[in-house]
Amino acid sequence: MLHNIRSMWNVGAMFRTADAAGIEKIVITGYTATPPRKEIDKTALGAQETVAWQHIADPVQAISMLKAEGKRVFGLEIAENSRPYTALHSGDFPLVLLVGNEVDGIGDELLALCDEVLEIPQFGIKHSLNVAVAAGIALFECVRVFRNDG
């Protein structure tokens, strides 16, 4: 789930990563741009055509819908009470990985709706990764656990 992603290049990169990982669907919320857009197409390299996606403007509605489908929502954020992204297990699936704005992150309102929060340890000064890079790291860990344990 992509919420309030400013950069269409990041959106395209996440489509490409989702395709590589065999992800079922991307849910797009807030002001995140949707295909077709040349900026998304440039980094998605066709993945915007192969990965199913759905736009739901209201992220609260999207989370409610996804939970009603039996999915657990995991925010990807540096936050209190988070757990390392490497601590996933088969009981966490099916899951939705929620990533947020490049500057503001997911935000407290949506974090409160998440079932859990995953965190990628940061050892540098900035404590920040590009959202598409962070999503890729966490997504492939999700795939690894799902394919090995699920």
C-alpha positions, 0 to 999 in steps of 0.5 A, a space after each residue: 500500500 502506497 500512501 501519499 508518495 510524492 515522487 512518481 519515480 518512486 511509485 514506478 520503482 515500487 511497481 517494478 519491485 512488486 513485479 519482481 517479487 510477485 506481489 498480488 496487488 498495489 493499493 494506492 492511497 492519498 495523493 500518490 499518482 496512479 498510472 498511466 504517467 510517463 514518470 511512473 512508466 520510466 522507472 516501472 519499465 512495464 510493471 505498471 501493466 503487469 502488477 494489479 493496482 487499485 486506487 482508494 483515495 481514503 487510506 482509512 477506508 483502504 485499511 478497513 477493506 484490506 483488514 476485512 479481507 483477512 489481511 494484516 497491515 504492517 506499517 514500515 516506519 521507525 516507530 516505538 513498539 516496532 519490530 525488526 523487519 527480519 522478525 516476520 514469521 508465517 503467522 503474519 500472512 497474509 499481510 499488507 506492507 504500508 509505506 508512506 510519504 518520503 518526508 513525513 512517513 505514514 503518520 500517526 493516524 495510519 500507524 494507529 490502524 496498523 496491526 504491527 510496525 516493521 522497522 529497518 535498522 538504521 546506523 547512519 546519521 540520517 536514519 533515513 532510506 529512500 521509500 522505494 529502497 526501504 519498500 524493496 528491502 522489506 518486501 523481499 524479506 516478506 517474500 523470503 519468509 512467505 516462500 520458506 515458511 508459508 
